[in-house]
Amino acid sequence: MSIIYTRHALSRMRWRKISKAEIEEVITLPDQKENIGFQRFHYFKAINNRYLRITLAIEDKNFIIISAVQKKN
């Protein structure tokens, strides 16, 4: 599966200083997954004293990264 980043996701990643490597780690080994409907998901993971939530869609064997935020623990 490949990872495709939306413009919105890249903007949020820059603003919140979330790297592509961190996104890949959340996708490959999430602490928790949540189905939010319409083939969209929240993936959660604690990385480097931060708790990240990635919003993504899975389409045609691709991960479409929609947004990335840092949540409070």
C-alpha positions as CSV (number, residue, x, y, z in Angstrom):
1,M,0.0,0.0,0.0
2,S,1.2,3.5,-0.8
3,I,0.6,6.7,1.2
4,I,-0.9,9.7,-0.4
5,Y,-1.0,13.0,1.4
6,T,-3.7,15.6,0.8
7,R,-2.7,19.3,0.7
8,H,-4.6,19.8,4.0
9,A,-2.7,17.0,5.7
10,L,0.7,18.3,4.6
11,S,-0.3,21.8,5.9
12,R,-1.3,20.4,9.2
13,M,1.8,18.3,9.5
14,R,4.0,21.3,8.8
15,W,2.1,23.4,11.3
16,R,2.2,20.7,14.0
17,K,5.7,19.5,13.2
18,I,4.6,15.9,12.4
19,S,7.0,14.1,10.1
20,K,6.1,11.6,7.3
21,A,8.1,9.0,9.3
22,E,5.8,9.5,12.3
23,I,2.7,9.2,10.0
24,E,4.1,5.9,8.7
25,E,4.7,4.6,12.2
26,V,1.1,5.5,13.2
27,I,-0.3,3.7,10.2
28,T,1.9,0.6,10.5
29,L,1.5,0.1,14.3
30,P,-1.4,2.1,15.7
31,D,-2.3,2.0,19.3
32,Q,-6.0,2.3,18.4
33,K,-8.2,2.4,15.3
34,E,-11.6,4.1,15.0
35,N,-14.0,3.7,12.1
36,I,-15.6,7.1,11.6
37,G,-17.7,6.1,8.6
38,F,-17.6,6.5,4.8
39,Q,-14.4,4.4,4.7
40,R,-12.6,6.9,6.9
41,F,-10.6,6.1,10.0
42,H,-8.8,7.7,12.9
43,Y,-5.5,6.0,13.8
44,F,-4.0,6.9,17.2
45,K,-0.5,6.4,18.6
46,A,1.8,7.8,21.3
47,I,5.1,8.8,19.8
48,N,7.9,10.8,21.5
49,N,5.8,12.1,24.3
50,R,3.0,13.1,21.8
51,Y,-0.3,11.4,21.1
52,L,-1.0,11.6,17.4
53,R,-4.4,11.2,15.6
54,I,-4.3,10.6,11.9
55,T,-7.5,10.8,9.8
56,L,-7.2,8.7,6.7
57,A,-9.2,6.9,4.0
58,I,-8.3,3.6,2.5
59,E,-9.0,3.6,-1.3
60,D,-7.7,1.2,-3.9
61,K,-5.1,-0.2,-1.6
62,N,-3.8,3.3,-0.8
63,F,-3.8,5.2,2.5
64,I,-5.1,8.8,1.8
65,I,-3.9,10.9,4.7
66,I,-6.6,13.6,5.3
67,S,-5.4,15.3,8.5
68,A,-2.9,14.9,11.4
69,V,-3.2,16.4,14.9
70,Q,-1.6,16.1,18.2
71,K,-4.0,15.2,21.0
72,K,-3.6,15.9,24.6
73,N,-2.8,12.8,26.7
